[in-house]
Amino acid sequence: MLLTVGWTTLWSINAVGNTELSAGAPSVQLAGAVTSMEGTDEPHVQALSGPPIPLEPASTVSQRNAVRTAKDYLDYTAFSRTGLVRQLEYEGFSTDDATFAVDHIAVDWNEQAAKAAKDYLDYSGFSRSGLIDQLEYEGFTPAQAAYGATAAGL
């Protein structure tokens, strides 16, 4: 079964058993939003249609601004998760908005640790343990810091 809400496909499951819709198939109501069930040309698939259902609570203007600012910072330089939250707080965002922003962007923290490690090595010489200590001080986890040092060649 293919569940579609508005223009977004939420999930799909291959139907088991009878997959044909009869001409008199009743309309279906799901969470008060799905208004009809339609067959498709694809075998073993049925589509539900209706108005969009919000998948999570709407964000506030401040949260959206924090998300945009977090993305801008990551375009500029590498941050650890905690370092990015601290930077957003420094910019005047509340802890809740800063945390919301960091939790609502896609970030590979290992990649950020690797970028930060390379930046540090471009600036100064470090031993492996010294670089790992510096990355941990910046808020990377021990595993992320070790990954960053390895990615940077140490």
DSSP file (Angstrom, degrees, kcal/mol; ACC not computed):
  #  RESIDUE AA STRUCTURE BP1 BP2  ACC     N-H-->O    O-->H-N    N-H-->O    O-->H-N    TCO  KAPPA ALPHA  PHI   PSI    X-CA   Y-CA   Z-CA
    1    1 A M              0   0    0      0, 0.0    12,-2.9     0, 0.0     2,-0.6   0.000 360.0 360.0 360.0 135.6    0.0    0.0    0.0
    2    2 A L  E     -Ab  12  47A   0     44,-2.4    46,-0.8    10,-0.3     2,-0.7  -0.931 360.0-154.8-107.2 119.0    1.4    3.4   -0.9
    3    3 A L  E     +Ab  11  48A   0      8,-2.5     7,-2.2    -2,-0.6     8,-0.8  -0.851  16.2 178.6 -98.5 118.7    0.3    6.1    1.5
    4    4 A T  E     -A    9   0A   0     44,-0.7     2,-0.5    -2,-0.7     5,-0.2  -0.977  11.4-172.1-121.5 131.8    0.3    9.6    0.0
    5    5 A V  E >   -A    8   0A   0      3,-2.6     3,-2.2    -2,-0.5     2,-0.3  -0.980  69.0 -42.0-122.2 117.5   -0.7   12.7    1.9
    6    6 A G  T 3  S-     0   0    0     44,-1.2    44,-0.1    -2,-0.5    -2,-0.0  -0.515 123.7 -28.5  62.3-124.1   -0.9   15.8   -0.4
    7    7 A W  T 3  S+     0   0    0     -2,-0.3     2,-0.5    -3,-0.1    -1,-0.3   0.339 120.4  93.5-102.3   3.7    2.1   15.5   -2.6
    8    8 A T  E <   -A    5   0A   0     -3,-2.2    -3,-2.6     0, 0.0     2,-0.6  -0.862  65.4-143.2-109.1 128.5    4.3   13.6   -0.1
    9    9 A T  E     -A    4   0A   0     -2,-0.5    -5,-0.2    -5,-0.2     3,-0.1  -0.781  17.2-176.1 -84.1 122.6    4.7    9.8    0.0
   10   10 A L  E     -     0   0A   0     -7,-2.2     2,-0.3    -2,-0.6    -1,-0.2   0.892  58.2 -31.0 -89.3 -43.9    5.0    8.9    3.7
   11   11 A W  E     -A    3   0A   0     -8,-0.8    -8,-2.5     2,-0.0     2,-0.4  -0.978  52.5-141.2-165.7 165.0    5.6    5.1    3.4
   12   12 A S  E     -A    2   0A   0     -2,-0.3     2,-0.3   -10,-0.2   -10,-0.3  -0.991  11.3-178.1-139.1 149.2    4.8    2.1    1.3
   13   13 A I        -     0   0    0    -12,-2.9     2,-0.4    -2,-0.4    -2,-0.0  -0.994  33.7-116.6-140.7 135.4    4.0   -1.5    2.0
   14   14 A N        -     0   0    0     -2,-0.3    31,-0.1    31,-0.1     2,-0.1  -0.616  40.4-122.7 -69.9 126.9    3.3   -4.3   -0.5
   15   15 A A        -     0   0    0     29,-1.3     2,-0.4    -2,-0.4     4,-0.1  -0.426  19.8-144.8 -72.0 145.8   -0.2   -5.3    0.0
   16   16 A V        -     0   0    0      2,-0.1     2,-0.3    -2,-0.1    -1,-0.0  -0.922  62.6  -3.1-111.8 137.3   -0.9   -8.9    0.8
   17   17 A G  S    S+     0   0    0     -2,-0.4     2,-0.5     2,-0.0    27,-0.0  -0.650 120.8  20.4  89.0-142.2   -4.0  -10.7   -0.4
   18   18 A N        +     0   0    0     -2,-0.3    -2,-0.1     1,-0.2     0, 0.0  -0.512  58.0 168.3 -71.5 117.5   -6.6   -8.9   -2.4
   19   19 A T        +     0   0    0     -2,-0.5     2,-0.3    -4,-0.1    -1,-0.2   0.389  41.9 104.1-111.0   0.7   -5.2   -5.7   -3.9
   20   20 A E        -     0   0    0     24,-0.1     2,-0.5    19,-0.1    26,-0.1  -0.652  64.6-137.1 -85.2 138.9   -7.9   -4.7   -6.3
   21   21 A L        -     0   0    0     -2,-0.3     2,-0.2     4,-0.0    -2,-0.1  -0.806  19.4-132.4 -90.2 132.7  -10.2   -1.9   -5.3
   22   22 A S    >   -     0   0    0     -2,-0.5     3,-2.1     1,-0.1    -1,-0.0  -0.502  22.6-111.4 -80.8 158.1  -13.8   -2.6   -6.0
   23   23 A A  T 3  S+     0   0    0      1,-0.3    -1,-0.1    -2,-0.2    -2,-0.0   0.811 119.5  48.1 -59.4 -30.0  -15.9    0.1   -7.8
   24   24 A G  T 3  S+     0   0    0      2,-0.0    -1,-0.3     0, 0.0    -2,-0.0   0.071  78.5 151.5 -99.5  25.4  -17.8    0.7   -4.7
   25   25 A A    <   -     0   0    0     -3,-2.1    12,-0.1     1,-0.1     3,-0.1  -0.323  46.3-119.7 -58.8 132.7  -14.8    0.9   -2.4
   26   26 A P        -     0   0    0      0, 0.0    11,-0.1     0, 0.0    -1,-0.1  -0.319  25.9-100.3 -72.7 156.0  -15.7    3.2    0.5
   27   27 A S        -     0   0    0      9,-0.1     2,-0.4     1,-0.0     9,-0.2  -0.396  39.3-136.2 -67.2 155.3  -13.8    6.4    1.3
   28   28 A V        -     0   0    0     -2,-0.1     2,-0.5    -3,-0.1    -1,-0.0  -0.919  10.0-155.5-119.6 142.6  -11.3    6.0    4.1
   29   29 A Q        +     0   0    0     -2,-0.4     2,-0.5     6,-0.1     6,-0.1  -0.983  13.0 179.4-118.6 123.7  -10.6    8.4    7.0
   30   30 A L  S >> S-     0   0    0     -2,-0.5     3,-2.4     4,-0.3     4,-1.1  -0.979  75.0 -22.8-127.3 117.3   -7.1    8.4    8.6
   31   31 A A  T 34 S-     0   0    0     -2,-0.5    -1,-0.1     1,-0.3    -2,-0.0   0.802 116.9 -68.2  52.9  31.2   -6.5   10.8   11.5
   32   32 A G  T 34 S+     0   0    0      2,-0.1    -1,-0.3     1,-0.1     3,-0.0   0.651 129.0  81.8  70.2  15.2   -9.3   13.0   10.1
   33   33 A A  T <4  +     0   0    0     -3,-2.4     2,-0.4    17,-0.1    -2,-0.2   0.712  60.3  83.7-124.9 -31.6   -7.3   13.8    7.0
   34   34 A V     <  +     0   0    0     -4,-1.1    -4,-0.3    16,-0.2    16,-0.2  -0.635  47.4 177.8 -81.9 131.0   -7.4   11.1    4.4
   35   35 A T        +     0   0    0     14,-2.0     2,-0.3    -2,-0.4    15,-0.2   0.631  55.4   9.1-112.4 -15.9  -10.5   11.6    2.3
   36   36 A S  E     -C   49   0A   0     13,-1.4    13,-1.9    -9,-0.2     2,-0.5  -0.991  56.4-130.7-158.4 163.3  -10.5    8.9   -0.4
   37   37 A M  E     -C   48   0A   0     -2,-0.3     2,-0.4    11,-0.2    11,-0.2  -0.984  26.6-172.6-120.8 129.2   -8.7    5.8   -1.6
   38   38 A E  E     -C   47   0A   0      9,-3.1     9,-3.0    -2,-0.5     2,-0.2  -0.948  19.0-129.6-123.9 140.9   -7.6    5.6   -5.2
   39   39 A G  E     -C   46   0A   0     -2,-0.4     2,-0.3     7,-0.2     7,-0.2  -0.540  23.2-153.8 -81.0 154.4   -6.2    2.7   -7.2
   40   40 A T        -     0   0    0      5,-1.0     5,-0.2     2,-0.3     4,-0.1  -0.763  29.2-109.6-120.8 170.9   -3.0    3.2   -9.2
   41   41 A D  S    S+     0   0    0     -2,-0.3     5,-0.0     2,-0.1    -2,-0.0   0.674  91.0  98.4 -72.6 -17.1   -1.6    1.4  -12.3
   42   42 A E  S >  S-     0   0    0      1,-0.1     3,-1.1     2,-0.0    -2,-0.3  -0.518  84.2-111.9 -73.6 136.3    1.1   -0.1  -10.2
   43   43 A P  T 3  S+     0   0    0      0, 0.0    -1,-0.1     0, 0.0     3,-0.1  -0.411  96.3   9.8 -67.4 144.5    0.4   -3.7   -9.1
   44   44 A H  T 3  S+     0   0    0      1,-0.2   -29,-1.3    -4,-0.1     2,-0.4   0.750 104.8 114.6  62.3  28.4   -0.2   -4.3   -5.4
   45   45 A V    <   +     0   0    0     -3,-1.1    -5,-1.0    -5,-0.2     2,-0.4  -0.992  38.2 179.0-132.4 136.7   -0.4   -0.6   -4.7
   46   46 A Q  E     - C   0  39A   0     -2,-0.4   -44,-2.4    -7,-0.2     2,-0.4  -0.969  17.6-145.0-127.9 147.6   -3.2    1.7   -3.5
   47   47 A A  E     -bC   2  38A   0     -9,-3.0    -9,-3.1    -2,-0.4     2,-0.4  -0.929   2.1-153.5-118.2 139.4   -2.9    5.4   -2.8
   48   48 A L  E     -bC   3  37A   0    -46,-0.8   -44,-0.7    -2,-0.4     2,-0.3  -0.890  18.6-171.3-103.8 138.2   -4.6    7.4   -0.2
   49   49 A S  E     + C   0  36A   0    -13,-1.9   -14,-2.0    -2,-0.4   -13,-1.4  -0.918  23.6 110.0-130.4 159.1   -5.1   11.1   -0.9
   50   50 A G        -     0   0    0     -2,-0.3   -44,-1.2   -16,-0.2   -16,-0.2  -0.961  67.3 -33.7 164.7-172.7   -6.3   14.1    1.1
   51   51 A P  S    S-     0   0    0      0, 0.0   -45,-0.1     0, 0.0   -16,-0.0  -0.322  75.8 -86.8 -68.9 154.9   -5.0   17.3    2.6
   52   52 A P        -     0   0    0      0, 0.0   -46,-0.1     0, 0.0    -3,-0.0  -0.287  35.8-145.8 -61.9 144.7   -1.4   17.4    4.0
   53   53 A I        -     0   0    0    -48,-0.1     2,-0.1    -3,-0.1   -48,-0.1  -0.965  21.1-120.3-110.7 122.2   -0.9   16.3    7.6
   54   54 A P        -     0   0    0      0, 0.0     4,-0.0     0, 0.0     0, 0.0  -0.422  17.5-155.7 -62.1 133.6    1.9   18.1    9.4
   55   55 A L  S    S+     0   0    0      1,-0.2     3,-0.0    -2,-0.1    -2,-0.0   0.668  73.7  10.1 -86.9 -18.0    4.5   15.6   10.5
   56   56 A E  S    S-     0   0    0      3,-0.0    -1,-0.2    -3,-0.0     3,-0.1  -0.972  97.5 -74.0-152.1 162.5    5.8   17.7   13.4
   57   57 A P        -     0   0    0      0, 0.0    -2,-0.1     0, 0.0     2,-0.0  -0.249  60.0 -97.0 -59.1 147.1    4.8   20.8   15.2
   58   58 A A        -     0   0    0      1,-0.1     2,-0.1    -4,-0.0     0, 0.0  -0.363  40.5-122.7 -64.2 142.6    5.4   24.0   13.3
   59   59 A S        -     0   0    0      1,-0.1     2,-0.1    -3,-0.1    -1,-0.1  -0.474  22.3-114.6 -84.8 159.7    8.6   25.8   14.2
   60   60 A T     >  -     0   0    0     -2,-0.1     4,-2.4     1,-0.1     5,-0.2  -0.405  27.7-107.1 -85.4 168.0    8.8   29.3   15.5
   61   61 A V  H  > S+     0   0    0      1,-0.2     4,-2.5     2,-0.2     5,-0.2   0.912 122.3  52.0 -59.9 -43.1   10.4   32.2   13.6
   62   62 A S  H  > S+     0   0    0      1,-0.2     4,-2.2     2,-0.2    -1,-0.2   0.892 109.2  49.5 -63.2 -39.9   13.3   32.2   16.1
   63   63 A Q  H  > S+     0   0    0      2,-0.2     4,-2.3     1,-0.2    -1,-0.2   0.918 111.3  49.0 -65.0 -42.9   13.8   28.4   15.6
   64   64 A R  H  X S+     0   0    0     -4,-2.4     4,-2.3     1,-0.2    -2,-0.2   0.896 111.8  49.3 -64.2 -38.8   13.8   28.9   11.8
   65   65 A N  H  X S+     0   0    0     -4,-2.5     4,-2.6     2,-0.2    -1,-0.2   0.885 109.7  51.6 -66.1 -38.0   16.3   31.7   12.1
   66   66 A A  H  X S+     0   0    0     -4,-2.2     4,-2.6     2,-0.2    -2,-0.2   0.901 109.5  50.1 -64.7 -40.2   18.5   29.6   14.4
   67   67 A V  H  X S+     0   0    0     -4,-2.3     4,-2.4     2,-0.2    -2,-0.2   0.939 112.0  47.4 -61.9 -46.8   18.4   26.8   11.8
   68   68 A R  H  X S+     0   0    0     -4,-2.3     4,-2.1     1,-0.2    -2,-0.2   0.908 113.2  48.1 -62.2 -41.9   19.4   29.2    9.0
   69   69 A T  H  X S+     0   0    0     -4,-2.6     4,-2.5     2,-0.2    -1,-0.2   0.900 109.9  52.5 -66.1 -41.0   22.2   30.6   11.1
   70   70 A A  H  X S+     0   0    0     -4,-2.6     4,-2.2     1,-0.2    -2,-0.2   0.927 110.1  48.2 -60.7 -45.0   23.5   27.2   12.0
   71   71 A K  H  X S+     0   0    0     -4,-2.4     4,-1.6     1,-0.2    -1,-0.2   0.905 110.2  52.4 -62.1 -41.0   23.6   26.2    8.3
   72   72 A D  H  X S+     0   0    0     -4,-2.1     4,-1.0     1,-0.2    -2,-0.2   0.921 109.0  49.7 -61.3 -44.1   25.5   29.4    7.5
   73   73 A Y  H >X S+     0   0    0     -4,-2.5     4,-2.8     1,-0.2     3,-0.7   0.915 109.4  51.2 -60.9 -42.7   28.1   28.7   10.2
   74   74 A L  H 3< S+     0   0    0     -4,-2.2    -1,-0.2     1,-0.3    -2,-0.2   0.782 105.9  55.7 -68.5 -25.2   28.6   25.2    8.9
   75   75 A D  H 3< S+     0   0    0     -4,-1.6    -1,-0.3    -5,-0.2    -2,-0.2   0.770 114.4  41.7 -71.2 -24.8   29.1   26.6    5.4
   76   76 A Y  H << S-     0   0    0     -4,-1.0     2,-0.3    -3,-0.7    -2,-0.2   0.888 127.6 -15.7 -90.2 -45.3   31.9   28.8    6.8
   77   77 A T  S  < S-     0   0    0     -4,-2.8    -1,-0.3    -5,-0.1     2,-0.2  -0.941  73.6 -82.4-155.4 171.6   33.8   26.5    9.2
   78   78 A A        +     0   0    0     -2,-0.3     2,-0.3    -3,-0.1    34,-0.0  -0.588  42.7 178.7 -85.6 143.4   33.6   23.2   11.1
   79   79 A F        -     0   0    0     -2,-0.2     2,-0.2    -5,-0.1    36,-0.1  -0.980  26.2-128.5-138.2 150.6   31.8   22.9   14.4
   80   80 A S     >  -     0   0    0     58,-0.5     4,-2.4    -2,-0.3     5,-0.2  -0.491  40.3-104.4 -81.7 168.3   31.1   20.2   16.9
   81   81 A R  H  > S+     0   0    0     58,-0.2     4,-2.1     2,-0.2     5,-0.2   0.962 123.4  41.5 -60.0 -51.3   27.5   19.8   18.0
   82   82 A T  H  > S+     0   0    0     57,-0.5     4,-2.6     1,-0.2    -1,-0.2   0.867 113.3  54.5 -66.9 -34.8   28.1   21.4   21.3
   83   83 A G  H  > S+     0   0    0     55,-0.3     4,-2.2     2,-0.2    -1,-0.2   0.882 108.8  48.2 -64.4 -37.6   30.3   24.1   19.8
   84   84 A L  H  X S+     0   0    0     -4,-2.4     4,-2.4     2,-0.2    -2,-0.2   0.893 110.7  50.3 -71.0 -39.3   27.6   25.0   17.3
   85   85 A V  H  X S+     0   0    0     -4,-2.1     4,-2.3    -5,-0.2    -2,-0.2   0.941 112.1  48.6 -60.9 -46.1   25.0   25.2   20.1
   86   86 A R  H  X S+     0   0    0     -4,-2.6     4,-2.5     1,-0.2    -2,-0.2   0.898 110.4  51.2 -60.5 -41.1   27.3   27.5   22.1
   87   87 A Q  H  X S+     0   0    0     -4,-2.2     4,-1.7     2,-0.2    -1,-0.2   0.912 110.1  48.7 -64.3 -42.3   27.9   29.7   19.0
   88   88 A L  H  <>S+     0   0    0     -4,-2.4     5,-2.2     2,-0.2    -1,-0.2   0.887 111.2  50.7 -64.9 -38.1   24.2   30.1   18.4
   89   89 A E  H ><5S+     0   0    0     -4,-2.3     3,-1.7     1,-0.2    -2,-0.2   0.909 107.3  53.7 -63.7 -41.5   23.7   30.9   22.1
   90   90 A Y  H 3<5S+     0   0    0     -4,-2.5    -1,-0.2     1,-0.3    -2,-0.2   0.858 103.1  57.7 -59.8 -35.2   26.5   33.5   21.8
   91   91 A E  T 3<5S-     0   0    0     -4,-1.7    -1,-0.3    -5,-0.2    -2,-0.2   0.516 130.0 -97.3 -74.3  -4.7   24.6   35.0   18.8
   92   92 A G  T < 5S+     0   0    0     -3,-1.7    -3,-0.2     1,-0.4     2,-0.2   0.429  78.5 137.1 105.7   0.1   21.6   35.5   21.2
   93   93 A F      < -     0   0    0     -5,-2.2    -1,-0.4     1,-0.1    -2,-0.0  -0.543  58.5-109.0 -76.4 146.0   19.5   32.5   20.5
   94   94 A S     >  -     0   0    0     -2,-0.2     4,-2.8     1,-0.1     5,-0.2  -0.275  27.8-110.1 -66.1 160.5   18.0   30.7   23.5
   95   95 A T  H  > S+     0   0    0      1,-0.2     4,-2.6     2,-0.2     5,-0.2   0.901 120.6  52.5 -58.4 -40.9   19.4   27.3   24.5
   96   96 A D  H  > S+     0   0    0      2,-0.2     4,-2.5     1,-0.2    -1,-0.2   0.923 112.1  43.8 -62.4 -44.8   16.1   25.7   23.3
   97   97 A D  H  > S+     0   0    0      2,-0.2     4,-2.5     1,-0.2    -2,-0.2   0.896 114.5  49.8 -68.7 -39.5   16.3   27.4   19.9
   98   98 A A  H  X S+     0   0    0     -4,-2.8     4,-2.2     2,-0.2    -2,-0.2   0.923 113.6  45.7 -64.2 -43.5   20.0   26.7   19.4
   99   99 A T  H  X S+     0   0    0     -4,-2.6     4,-2.1    -5,-0.2    -2,-0.2   0.907 111.3  53.0 -66.0 -41.8   19.4   23.0   20.3
  100  100 A F  H  X S+     0   0    0     -4,-2.5     4,-1.0    -5,-0.2    -2,-0.2   0.936 109.7  49.5 -56.3 -47.1   16.4   22.8   18.1
  101  101 A A  H >< S+     0   0    0     -4,-2.5     3,-0.9     1,-0.2    -2,-0.2   0.933 111.5  46.5 -60.2 -48.4   18.4   24.2   15.2
  102  102 A V  H >< S+     0   0    0     -4,-2.2     3,-0.7     1,-0.3    -1,-0.2   0.837 113.0  50.8 -65.9 -32.2   21.3   21.7   15.6
  103  103 A D  H 3< S+     0   0    0     -4,-2.1    -1,-0.3     1,-0.2    -2,-0.2   0.633 108.9  52.9 -78.1 -13.5   18.8   18.9   16.0
  104  104 A H  T << S+     0   0    0     -4,-1.0     2,-0.4    -3,-0.9    -1,-0.2   0.109  95.1  76.7-113.9  21.2   17.0   19.9   12.8
  105  105 A I  S <  S-     0   0    0     -3,-0.7     2,-0.7    -5,-0.1   -38,-0.0  -0.959  82.2-116.3-125.4 150.5   19.9   20.0   10.3
  106  106 A A        +     0   0    0     -2,-0.4     2,-0.4     2,-0.0    -3,-0.1  -0.761  45.9 164.2 -87.7 114.9   21.7   17.1    8.7
  107  107 A V        -     0   0    0     -2,-0.7     2,-0.9    -5,-0.1     3,-0.1  -0.998  36.5-146.6-135.4 133.1   25.3   17.2    9.9
  108  108 A D     >  -     0   0    0     -2,-0.4     4,-2.0     1,-0.2     3,-0.2  -0.866  16.5-168.3 -93.7 102.1   28.0   14.5    9.7
  109  109 A W  H  > S+     0   0    0     -2,-0.9     4,-2.2     1,-0.2    -1,-0.2   0.803  85.0  57.2 -67.8 -28.7   29.9   15.3   13.0
  110  110 A N  H  > S+     0   0    0      2,-0.2     4,-2.3     1,-0.2    -1,-0.2   0.919 107.3  48.7 -64.0 -42.3   32.7   13.0   12.0
  111  111 A E  H  > S+     0   0    0      1,-0.2     4,-2.4     2,-0.2    -2,-0.2   0.892 110.0  51.7 -63.4 -39.5   33.2   15.0    8.8
  112  112 A Q  H  X S+     0   0    0     -4,-2.0     4,-2.6     2,-0.2    -1,-0.2   0.902 109.2  50.2 -63.8 -40.0   33.1   18.2   10.9
  113  113 A A  H  X S+     0   0    0     -4,-2.2     4,-2.6     2,-0.2    -2,-0.2   0.895 110.2  50.5 -64.3 -39.4   35.8   16.8   13.2
  114  114 A A  H  X S+     0   0    0     -4,-2.3     4,-2.3     2,-0.2    -2,-0.2   0.917 111.6  47.4 -65.2 -42.7   37.9   15.9   10.1
  115  115 A K  H  X S+     0   0    0     -4,-2.4     4,-2.4     2,-0.2    -2,-0.2   0.930 113.1  48.4 -62.9 -45.0   37.5   19.5    8.7
  116  116 A A  H  X S+     0   0    0     -4,-2.6     4,-2.5     1,-0.2    -2,-0.2   0.912 110.7  51.4 -62.7 -41.9   38.4   21.0   12.1
  117  117 A A  H  X S+     0   0    0     -4,-2.6     4,-2.3     1,-0.2    -1,-0.2   0.923 110.9  47.6 -61.2 -45.0   41.4   18.7   12.4
  118  118 A K  H  X S+     0   0    0     -4,-2.3     4,-1.8     2,-0.2    -1,-0.2   0.896 110.8  52.1 -63.9 -40.0   42.7   19.7    9.0
  119  119 A D  H  X S+     0   0    0     -4,-2.4     4,-1.2     2,-0.2    -2,-0.2   0.923 109.7  49.2 -61.6 -44.0   42.1   23.4    9.8
  120  120 A Y  H  X S+     0   0    0     -4,-2.5     4,-2.8     1,-0.2     3,-0.4   0.912 110.9  49.6 -61.6 -42.5   44.2   23.0   13.0
  121  121 A L  H  < S+     0   0    0     -4,-2.3    -1,-0.2     1,-0.2    -2,-0.2   0.794 107.3  54.8 -70.2 -26.6   47.0   21.3   11.1
  122  122 A D  H  < S+     0   0    0     -4,-1.8    -1,-0.2    -5,-0.2    -2,-0.2   0.794 116.2  39.6 -70.1 -27.4   47.0   24.1    8.5
  123  123 A Y  H  < S-     0   0    0     -4,-1.2     2,-0.3    -3,-0.4    -2,-0.2   0.839 129.2  -7.4 -90.3 -38.2   47.4   26.6   11.3
  124  124 A S  S  < S-     0   0    0     -4,-2.8     2,-0.3    -5,-0.1    -1,-0.3  -0.967  72.9 -91.5-156.1 163.9   49.9   24.8   13.6
  125  125 A G        +     0   0    0     -2,-0.3     2,-0.3    -3,-0.1    -4,-0.1  -0.656  43.1 177.0 -84.3 140.1   51.7   21.5   14.3
  126  126 A F        -     0   0    0     -2,-0.3     2,-0.2    -5,-0.0     3,-0.0  -0.988  27.9-129.3-138.8 146.9   50.0   19.0   16.6
  127  127 A S     >  -     0   0    0     -2,-0.3     4,-2.6     1,-0.1     5,-0.2  -0.486  41.0-104.1 -79.2 167.4   50.8   15.5   17.8
  128  128 A R  H  > S+     0   0    0      1,-0.2     4,-2.6     2,-0.2     5,-0.2   0.952 123.6  44.1 -58.9 -49.0   48.0   13.0   17.4
  129  129 A S  H  > S+     0   0    0      1,-0.2     4,-2.5     2,-0.2    -1,-0.2   0.883 113.2  51.8 -66.3 -36.5   47.1   13.2   21.1
  130  130 A G  H  > S+     0   0    0      2,-0.2     4,-2.2     1,-0.2    -1,-0.2   0.897 111.3  47.3 -64.7 -39.9   47.4   17.0   21.2
  131  131 A L  H  X S+     0   0    0     -4,-2.6     4,-2.6     2,-0.2    -2,-0.2   0.915 111.8  49.9 -67.7 -42.5   45.0   17.3   18.2
  132  132 A I  H  X S+     0   0    0     -4,-2.6     4,-2.5    -5,-0.2    -2,-0.2   0.928 110.8  50.2 -61.4 -43.9   42.5   14.9   19.7
  133  133 A D  H  X S+     0   0    0     -4,-2.5     4,-2.4     1,-0.2    -2,-0.2   0.917 111.2  49.2 -59.0 -43.7   42.7   16.9   23.0
  134  134 A Q  H  X S+     0   0    0     -4,-2.2     4,-1.7     2,-0.2    -2,-0.2   0.912 111.2  48.7 -63.4 -42.9   42.1   20.1   21.1
  135  135 A L  H  <>S+     0   0    0     -4,-2.6     5,-2.3     2,-0.2     4,-0.3   0.893 111.5  49.6 -65.2 -39.2   39.1   18.6   19.2
  136  136 A E  H ><5S+     0   0    0     -4,-2.5     3,-1.5     1,-0.2    -1,-0.2   0.901 107.7  54.4 -65.1 -39.6   37.6   17.3   22.4
  137  137 A Y  H 3<5S+     0   0    0     -4,-2.4    -1,-0.2     1,-0.3    -2,-0.2   0.866 103.9  56.4 -59.8 -35.5   38.1   20.8   23.9
  138  138 A E  T 3<5S-     0   0    0     -4,-1.7   -58,-0.5    -5,-0.1    -1,-0.3   0.526 131.1 -95.3 -75.2  -5.5   36.1   22.2   21.0
  139  139 A G  T < 5S+     0   0    0     -3,-1.5   -57,-0.5     1,-0.3   -58,-0.2   0.438  78.3 137.6 109.6   0.3   33.2   19.8   21.9
  140  140 A F      < -     0   0    0     -5,-2.3    -1,-0.3   -60,-0.1   -60,-0.1  -0.504  57.4-111.3 -74.8 148.6   33.8   16.8   19.7
  141  141 A T     >  -     0   0    0     -2,-0.2     4,-3.0     1,-0.1     5,-0.2  -0.334  31.9-104.8 -69.8 161.4   33.3   13.4   21.3
  142  142 A P  H  > S+     0   0    0      0, 0.0     4,-2.4     0, 0.0     5,-0.2   0.895 123.7  49.6 -55.1 -40.0   36.4   11.2   21.8
  143  143 A A  H  > S+     0   0    0      2,-0.2     4,-2.2     1,-0.2     5,-0.1   0.908 112.5  46.4 -67.0 -41.1   35.3    9.0   18.9
  144  144 A Q  H  > S+     0   0    0      2,-0.2     4,-2.7     1,-0.2    -1,-0.2   0.903 112.6  50.5 -66.3 -40.8   34.8   12.0   16.6
  145  145 A A  H  X S+     0   0    0     -4,-3.0     4,-2.4     2,-0.2    -2,-0.2   0.913 111.0  47.9 -64.5 -42.1   38.1   13.6   17.7
  146  146 A A  H  X S+     0   0    0     -4,-2.4     4,-2.4    -5,-0.2    -1,-0.2   0.909 111.8  50.7 -63.9 -41.8   39.9   10.3   16.9
  147  147 A Y  H  X S+     0   0    0     -4,-2.2     4,-2.8     1,-0.2    -2,-0.2   0.934 110.6  49.6 -59.9 -45.8   38.2   10.1   13.6
  148  148 A G  H  X S+     0   0    0     -4,-2.7     4,-1.7     1,-0.2    -2,-0.2   0.902 110.5  49.1 -61.6 -42.9   39.2   13.7   12.7
  149  149 A A  H  <>S+     0   0    0     -4,-2.4     5,-2.7     2,-0.2     4,-0.3   0.916 113.4  47.0 -64.4 -42.2   42.8   13.1   13.7
  150  150 A T  H ><5S+     0   0    0     -4,-2.4     3,-1.4     4,-0.3    -2,-0.2   0.919 111.2  51.0 -64.3 -43.9   42.9   10.0   11.5
  151  151 A A  H 3<5S+     0   0    0     -4,-2.8    -1,-0.2     1,-0.3    -2,-0.2   0.811 107.5  54.5 -63.8 -29.8   41.2   11.7    8.6
  152  152 A A  T 3<5S-     0   0    0     -4,-1.7    -1,-0.3    -5,-0.2    -2,-0.2   0.480 127.2 -99.1 -84.0  -2.5   43.8   14.5    8.9
  153  153 A G  T < 5       0   0    0     -3,-1.4    -3,-0.2    -4,-0.3    -2,-0.1   0.519 360.0 360.0 102.0   5.7   46.6   12.0    8.6
  154  154 A L      <       0   0    0     -5,-2.7    -4,-0.3    -6,-0.2   -26,-0.1   0.417 360.0 360.0-104.1 360.0   47.7   11.5   12.2
